[in-house]
Amino acid sequence: MIVSIEKPELLRITDSVEHKIYFGADQAWYAKAWNREAGCGPTCASNITAYLAQTRDNCKELFQPESLERRDFILHMEEIFRYITPGVMGVNHVDRFTKGITRFAGDRGIELVPRVFSVENCFTKKRNPEELAGFVQKGLSADCPLAFLNLSKGEETRIQGWHWITIISADIREDSIIAAASDEGKEIEFDLRLWYLTTRMHGGLIYIS
């Protein structure tokens, strides 16, 4: 079963100067070195809020630049960074993400309700892949990209550890969840189920209802 946001093309960011098209934002666009190094969380939130602004009439104020040109999108990223600000360990918990994105929206008169699928470390709780699949299906079927925090990539080698990315679709099968995501301005694919069953640290997924 394939589930997806309805308009992934709304995450295409253009650069008319360099004649490039990106799929989602890239943390390398931040001006400051620390922001570029640790800015994956606010970059992910920038993708999600931009998508919500374009697909919900009551969320238009979540994205105030005039276009999806890279130079305009960077203004949005810098604003989000003020609310989801990485500490020494980055944005290393789902709660830091949800608090920041709801505060950002609240300052624009918009109430967001984050839905969270928390993943504990491998010593804490037995993992249920069916629960993960159900959450992914609900989020994408609600036409919301999923924020994904991965601190330990486990046996899935196609993703970076200690990193946030934006999931936009998933092929949910009995023995795999092949997710497509925006990561550093490109589209990648990986097995979310394999990550879930083999990651050793906490992490999680978030969508906005």
C-alpha positions in Angstrom: 0.0 0.0 0.0 1.4 3.4 -1.0 0.5 6.5 1.0 1.6 10.0 0.1 1.0 13.7 0.7 -1.2 14.9 -2.0 1.0 17.6 -3.6 4.7 16.7 -3.2 5.5 19.2 -6.0 4.8 22.0 -3.4 8.1 21.1 -1.8 10.1 21.9 -5.0 12.3 25.0 -4.4 13.8 26.7 -7.3 17.0 28.6 -7.7 16.7 30.8 -10.8 20.2 32.1 -10.4 21.9 28.7 -10.5 19.1 27.1 -12.6 18.5 24.3 -10.1 15.4 22.7 -8.5 15.6 21.3 -5.0 13.2 18.8 -3.3 12.7 20.5 0.0 15.2 22.7 1.8 18.9 22.1 2.6 20.4 23.1 6.0 23.5 24.1 4.1 21.6 27.3 3.0 21.9 28.8 6.5 24.2 31.7 6.7 26.0 30.8 10.0 28.3 27.8 10.3 26.6 26.4 13.4 23.2 26.7 11.8 24.5 24.8 8.8 25.9 22.1 10.9 23.0 21.6 13.4 20.0 23.0 11.4 18.4 19.8 10.2 15.5 20.1 12.7 14.5 23.7 11.8 15.0 22.8 8.1 12.5 19.9 8.4 10.0 22.2 10.2 10.5 24.7 7.4 9.4 22.1 4.8 6.4 21.1 6.8 5.1 24.6 7.6 5.6 25.7 4.0 3.5 22.7 2.9 0.8 23.3 5.4 0.6 27.0 4.4 0.0 26.0 0.8 -2.6 23.4 1.4 -4.7 24.8 4.3 -6.5 28.1 4.1 -6.2 28.6 7.9 -2.4 28.0 7.8 -1.3 30.6 5.2 0.5 32.7 7.7 2.9 29.8 8.4 4.8 30.8 5.2 5.2 34.5 4.6 7.8 34.8 1.8 6.5 35.6 -1.7 7.7 32.5 -3.5 9.4 29.1 -3.3 12.6 30.6 -4.7 15.6 29.6 -2.7 16.4 33.1 -1.6 12.9 33.5 -0.2 12.7 30.1 1.4 16.0 30.9 3.3 14.1 33.8 5.0 11.6 31.2 6.2 14.3 28.9 7.4 16.0 31.6 9.4 12.7 32.6 11.0 11.9 28.9 12.0 15.4 28.6 13.5 14.5 31.2 16.1 11.9 28.8 17.4 13.5 25.5 16.9 17.1 26.3 17.9 19.6 23.5 18.2 21.5 23.2 21.5 24.9 21.6 21.9 23.4 18.2 21.0 21.2 19.6 18.2 17.4 19.2 18.3 17.7 15.7 19.8 14.2 15.0 21.0 10.8 15.2 19.4 9.5 17.4 22.2 11.9 20.2 21.3 10.6 20.1 17.8 6.9 20.1 18.7 7.3 22.9 21.3 9.1 25.1 18.7 6.8 24.5 15.8 3.6 25.1 17.9 5.1 28.3 19.4 6.0 29.5 15.8 2.5 28.9 14.7 1.0 30.4 17.8 2.8 33.7 17.3 1.0 33.8 13.9 -2.4 33.1 15.5 -2.5 29.5 14.4 -3.0 26.5 16.6 -1.2 23.3 15.5 -1.7 19.9 17.1 1.3 17.7 16.7 0.8 13.9 16.7 3.9 12.1 17.9 5.1 8.5 17.5 7.9 8.2 20.1 10.6 5.6 19.7 12.4 4.7 23.0 15.9 3.3 23.1 16.3 -0.4 22.4 16.5 -1.3 26.1 13.2 0.3 27.1 10.2 -1.0 25.2 9.5 -3.8 22.7 8.8 -2.3 19.3 5.7 -3.0 17.2 6.1 -2.4 13.5 2.3 -2.5 12.9 2.0 0.6 15.2 4.6 2.4 13.2 2.9 1.5 9.9 -0.4 2.7 11.3 1.0 6.1 12.3 2.8 6.6 9.0 -0.5 5.8 7.2 -2.5 8.2 9.3 -0.1 11.1 8.9 0.4 10.9 5.2 -3.3 10.2 4.6 -4.0 13.4 6.5 -1.8 15.1 3.8 0.9 16.1 6.2 4.6 15.4 5.7 6.2 13.5 8.6 9.1 14.9 10.6 11.5 12.1 11.3 14.2 12.1 14.0 16.8 9.5 13.7 19.7 9.5 16.2 20.9 6.0 15.5 20.4 4.7 12.0 20.7 1.0 13.0 21.1 -1.3 10.1 19.6 1.2 7.5 22.7 2.6 5.8 20.9 4.9 3.4 20.2 7.6 6.1 22.3 9.8 8.3 22.4 9.3 12.0 21.6 12.2 14.4 19.4 13.8 11.8 15.9 15.1 10.9 14.4 14.6 7.5 10.9 15.1 6.0 9.0 12.0 4.9 6.5 12.6 2.0 5.4 9.1 1.0 5.7 5.4 2.0 5.2 2.0 0.4 3.9 0.0 3.4 4.4 -3.7 3.0 4.3 -6.7 5.3 8.1 -6.8 5.9 9.1 -3.2 5.0 8.1 0.5 4.9 10.0 2.1 2.0 9.8 5.8 2.7 10.6 8.7 0.4 11.9 11.8 2.1 13.4 15.2 1.5 17.0 15.3 2.9 19.3 18.2 2.2 17.4 19.3 -0.9 17.2 15.9 -2.5 14.8 13.0 -2.4 16.0 9.8 -0.8 14.5 6.4 -0.1 15.0 4.1 2.9 13.4 1.3 4.9 11.8 3.0 7.9 10.7 -0.4 9.3 14.3 -1.6 9.3 15.4 1.5 11.1 12.7 1.1 13.7 13.6 -2.5 14.5 17.4 -1.9 14.6 17.9 1.7 15.9 19.5 1.7 19.4 18.6 5.2 20.5 15.4 7.2 20.9 13.8 9.1 18.0 10.4 9.4 16.5 8.0 10.8 13.9 5.6 13.8 14.0 2.7 15.0 11.9 0.4 17.9 12.3 -3.4 17.2 12.5 
